[in-house]
């Protein structure tokens, strides 16, 4: 596979081994590996194991490894890795250690990354579809969405350009005032989502990416069938071995996409977004209360 891949790693060698075993089948010709540094002595051994796995890739490929001397945290480590990756590549696939994509995810990235490299309305490609709307279909269709899941995704340097790892409350407020939402509930959802960047999700980078994509009024190219398994998370899919079942199928990839799938976006909010809204509000304001009033 000719598309370059960036893999973001830390201290989980058992997960790292799985992702490299999967990539052994795909055999990408160029891999960038970014590893965050250890927090303590206990971490040092695990980070060394992860580095050893990265250094022992046994298929023919160009491998570029970057390891942080010290632990700089998820937000800084991943955002810096993406800056580094896109200073060298025009587009590519981004994976973390707990994400296992189907072979079809790689195939459709090979099709769509070059095809839509100049389409500024599309800011990313995802392999993740929590609704799995066409799971019995014999072909994978695609549509545009205003949701940007980063469990197995791909993008272009031109889309990443302008990303900021730190947001200001003023620019969030300006965005919420200027843009139209389908309902007050939807506006509240995004307000609380962005607010969590300043509270209990201070060390993340993906809320900022969501804001970046929405502010530019861009879309995410999304498959009708879920193509990603997350080792850490069983919330969206109770059944295990999704990939084994999927990879046994002979699916046809359709080299086109539909327009914005508003129905998908609405169902996703009602099924997963809004049920978590109260919890998000509670976490945000408990955090604010503790910072303001507790020593």
Secondary structure as the mmCIF struct_conf table of DSSP 4:
data_model
#
loop_
_struct_conf.conf_type_id
_struct_conf.id
_struct_conf.beg_label_comp_id
_struct_conf.beg_label_asym_id
_struct_conf.beg_label_seq_id
_struct_conf.end_label_comp_id
_struct_conf.end_label_asym_id
_struct_conf.end_label_seq_id
BEND BEND1 UNK A 3 UNK A 3
STRN STRN1 UNK A 5 UNK A 9
BEND BEND2 UNK A 11 UNK A 11
HELX_RH_AL_P HELX_RH_AL_P1 UNK A 13 UNK A 26
BEND BEND3 UNK A 29 UNK A 29
STRN STRN2 UNK A 30 UNK A 35
HELX_LH_PP_P HELX_LH_PP_P1 UNK A 36 UNK A 38
BEND BEND4 UNK A 39 UNK A 40
HELX_RH_AL_P HELX_RH_AL_P2 UNK A 41 UNK A 55
TURN_TY1_P TURN_TY1_P1 UNK A 56 UNK A 56
BEND BEND5 UNK A 59 UNK A 60
STRN STRN3 UNK A 62 UNK A 67
BEND BEND6 UNK A 69 UNK A 70
HELX_RH_AL_P HELX_RH_AL_P3 UNK A 73 UNK A 86
TURN_TY1_P TURN_TY1_P2 UNK A 87 UNK A 88
BEND BEND7 UNK A 90 UNK A 90
STRN STRN4 UNK A 91 UNK A 96
TURN_TY1_P TURN_TY1_P3 UNK A 97 UNK A 98
STRN STRN5 UNK A 99 UNK A 101
HELX_RH_AL_P HELX_RH_AL_P4 UNK A 103 UNK A 115
TURN_TY1_P TURN_TY1_P4 UNK A 116 UNK A 118
TURN_TY1_P TURN_TY1_P5 UNK A 120 UNK A 121
STRN STRN6 UNK A 122 UNK A 126
TURN_TY1_P TURN_TY1_P6 UNK A 130 UNK A 131
TURN_TY1_P TURN_TY1_P7 UNK A 133 UNK A 136
BEND BEND8 UNK A 138 UNK A 138
STRN STRN7 UNK A 139 UNK A 140
STRN STRN8 UNK A 142 UNK A 145
BEND BEND9 UNK A 146 UNK A 146
BEND BEND10 UNK A 151 UNK A 152
STRN STRN9 UNK A 153 UNK A 156
HELX_RH_AL_P HELX_RH_AL_P5 UNK A 157 UNK A 160
TURN_TY1_P TURN_TY1_P8 UNK A 161 UNK A 162
BEND BEND11 UNK A 165 UNK A 166
HELX_RH_AL_P HELX_RH_AL_P6 UNK A 169 UNK A 178
BEND BEND12 UNK A 179 UNK A 179
BEND BEND13 UNK A 182 UNK A 182
HELX_RH_AL_P HELX_RH_AL_P7 UNK A 184 UNK A 195
TURN_TY1_P TURN_TY1_P9 UNK A 196 UNK A 203
BEND BEND14 UNK A 205 UNK A 205
HELX_RH_AL_P HELX_RH_AL_P8 UNK A 206 UNK A 215
TURN_TY1_P TURN_TY1_P10 UNK A 216 UNK A 217
STRN STRN10 UNK A 219 UNK A 223
BEND BEND15 UNK A 224 UNK A 225
STRN STRN11 UNK A 228 UNK A 230
TURN_TY1_P TURN_TY1_P11 UNK A 231 UNK A 232
BEND BEND16 UNK A 235 UNK A 236
BEND BEND17 UNK A 239 UNK A 240
HELX_RH_AL_P HELX_RH_AL_P9 UNK A 242 UNK A 248
BEND BEND18 UNK A 249 UNK A 249
HELX_LH_PP_P HELX_LH_PP_P2 UNK A 251 UNK A 251
STRN STRN12 UNK A 252 UNK A 253
HELX_LH_PP_P HELX_LH_PP_P3 UNK A 254 UNK A 254
BEND BEND19 UNK A 255 UNK A 255
BEND BEND20 UNK A 259 UNK A 259
STRN STRN13 UNK A 260 UNK A 260
HELX_RH_AL_P HELX_RH_AL_P10 UNK A 262 UNK A 268
HELX_RH_PI_P HELX_RH_PI_P1 UNK A 269 UNK A 273
HELX_RH_3T_P HELX_RH_3T_P1 UNK A 274 UNK A 276
HELX_RH_AL_P HELX_RH_AL_P11 UNK A 277 UNK A 293
#
